[in-house]
Amino acid sequence: MTGSRLPPCADCGDPEARTSLGGTPLCDRCLNTRVSARTGWPPLPDPPPVEVVRAVDGREVHFRYRLSWTPSGLMSAEAEEADQPPGDGFRFTMYGEHDADPQSVLAQLRRLVHREVSRAYLEPHGSGAEVGAADWAIAGGEVAGRIDWSGDAWVREPSVVIDGRRFDWDEFGRMVASFEGWEFRMRLGDSSDSVGAGTAGDAQEPDGDEDGEVIPLFGDRRSDGGDATAVPSIDEVLEGFLAAQRERLAASTYARYEDIVDLLRHCLNGYGYQSLTGAEAQAWQAAFDAGDEEAFTRVCGPERIVENYGEFLGYFMIRKVAASKQQLKDAGTVTKRLARWLAEQGYVDVDAAELARDRATDAGKELPRADELGHQLFLETQHTRLPVHPNDIPDEDWVEDHLPITRVEDGRLWFGEVGPVEVPSSASDVAEVGWDVTVVLARIDGAWRLVQVGAVYP
């Protein structure tokens, strides 16, 4: 904990004066009274009482609300954990103009609190379950929180607060270490510039390509020119890619690359033949009929790799692999790196590589979220109890289909034309319009409920 004992208010004696005005310690109420007297602004009402909000991990978080004026004349509404010293735990801030409706600003703040506390950026990893424990891992491809003082004047590195838990810089570094080989983008926001700053707010990514232009370095090996290089097989190319990665990656990260490339090879040999035509199709068929079940990656050239990214990322990794969240993240990372490397080596043209990299980038973000949505929807099905046997439910009250998500609201989803379907906020927070889900739905007492759920396809 980094909080310290607060001085009493100079005006009323409140034991916790959280603000200093001209060197005078004041509680929020006395500060607001002084500011209103000097400026003529209307006095601010007392904030709502302590509120209990249940976090996604089951914790009951007690929030104390504050409402005060900032030195620049903004109305500041703040929510902080009531049983934590100042600076520890969750903390959220919302600002309004000096003539804004205080109740409206507080209502926006409360919505922010409920939304953010209902999501988790971290998940237990091993046995650690206490604040500050080292055994926590980043749950998805995104993490947000706030940077705070370490609490020790002799420690130069800051601490970070994520999901209301404080970690020192070394602990945070161990969490990030599992993403070795990934790229990252850090956005630092001041609370006066954006709603929810210092919390897990929704940051807009900057425009532009994160990797820059892909430039082929060795020419097009599929060219018909006299100096063209013989086209290698997919197997040869993938081995070359892995050899290049082995030189730059740590052993643990390389093992994950090797795992994804092996899965990609299985996908290509199982499904890639469907896109073949002409002589290439005949060559594959002859080898396959002769007993070579891996004929596709031995016969076909590297341009077929990126052509099958959709099959691999949009179907195989979802339906055919019991993939962990880490594997789903890795699938996007490795295929993105592979597409870039193929273009650099001249195995595929720039346009094909760019399309493949875009697909891989989207998959790296969406696959873990789709997996989480499937998990949350499955948990919801466990709460559904049918009043009668399914055969006795009228056809108009029973839907069994592969449907797109057509609308998303907090705690509610629509599948095709069916909805709303009540779901936990942890499900609606990660759901996206346009994703396809295999579902069984029943209308019980006038409300649609999830009975079964299959794969989620982003």
Stockholm file with secondary structure:
# STOCKHOLM 1.0

chainA/1-458         MTGSRLPPCADCGDPEARTSLGGTPLCDRCLNTRVSARTGWPPLPDPPPVEVVRAVDGREVHFRYRLSWTPSGLMSAEAEEADQPPGDGFRFTMYGEHDADPQSVLAQLRRLVHREVSRAYLEPHGSGAEVGAADWAIAGGEVAGRIDWSGDAWVREPSVVIDGRRFDWDEFGRMVASFEGWEFRMRLGDSSDSVGAGTAGDAQEPDGDEDGEVIPLFGDRRSDGGDATAVPSIDEVLEGFLAAQRERLAASTYARYEDIVDLLRHCLNGYGYQSLTGAEAQAWQAAFDAGDEEAFTRVCGPERIVENYGEFLGYFMIRKVAASKQQLKDAGTVTKRLARWLAEQGYVDVDAAELARDRATDAGKELPRADELGHQLFLETQHTRLPVHPNDIPDEDWVEDHLPITRVEDGRLWFGEVGPVEVPSSASDVAEVGWDVTVVLARIDGAWRLVQVGAVYP
#=GR chainA/1-458 SS CCCCCCCCCTTTCCSCCCEEETTEEECHHHHHHHHHHHHCCCCCCCCCCCEEEECTTSCEEEEEEEEEECTTSCEEEEEEETTSCTTSSCEEEEEECTTSCHHHHHHHHHHHHHHHHTSCSEEECSSCCSTTCSCEEECSSCCCCEEECCSCTTCCSCEEEETTEEEEHHHHHHHHHTTTTCCCCCCCCCTTTSTTTTSSCCCCCCSSCSSCCCCCSSCCTTCCSTTCCCCCCHHHHHHHHHHHHHTTSCHHHHHHHHHHHHHHHHHHHHHGGGGCCHHHHHHHHHHHHTTCTTHHHHHSCTHHHHHTHHHIIIIIIIIICCCCHHHHHHHHHHHHHHHHHHHHTTSSCHHHHHHHHHHHHHHHHHHHHHHHHHHHHHHHHTTCCCSSCGGGSCGGGEEEEEEEEEEEETTEEEETTEEEEECCHHHHTTCCTTCEEEEEEEEETTEEEEEEEEEEEC
#=GC SS_cons         CCCCCCCCCTTTCCSCCCEEETTEEECHHHHHHHHHHHHCCCCCCCCCCCEEEECTTSCEEEEEEEEEECTTSCEEEEEEETTSCTTSSCEEEEEECTTSCHHHHHHHHHHHHHHHHTSCSEEECSSCCSTTCSCEEECSSCCCCEEECCSCTTCCSCEEEETTEEEEHHHHHHHHHTTTTCCCCCCCCCTTTSTTTTSSCCCCCCSSCSSCCCCCSSCCTTCCSTTCCCCCCHHHHHHHHHHHHHTTSCHHHHHHHHHHHHHHHHHHHHHGGGGCCHHHHHHHHHHHHTTCTTHHHHHSCTHHHHHTHHHIIIIIIIIICCCCHHHHHHHHHHHHHHHHHHHHTTSSCHHHHHHHHHHHHHHHHHHHHHHHHHHHHHHHHTTCCCSSCGGGSCGGGEEEEEEEEEEEETTEEEETTEEEEECCHHHHTTCCTTCEEEEEEEEETTEEEEEEEEEEEC
//
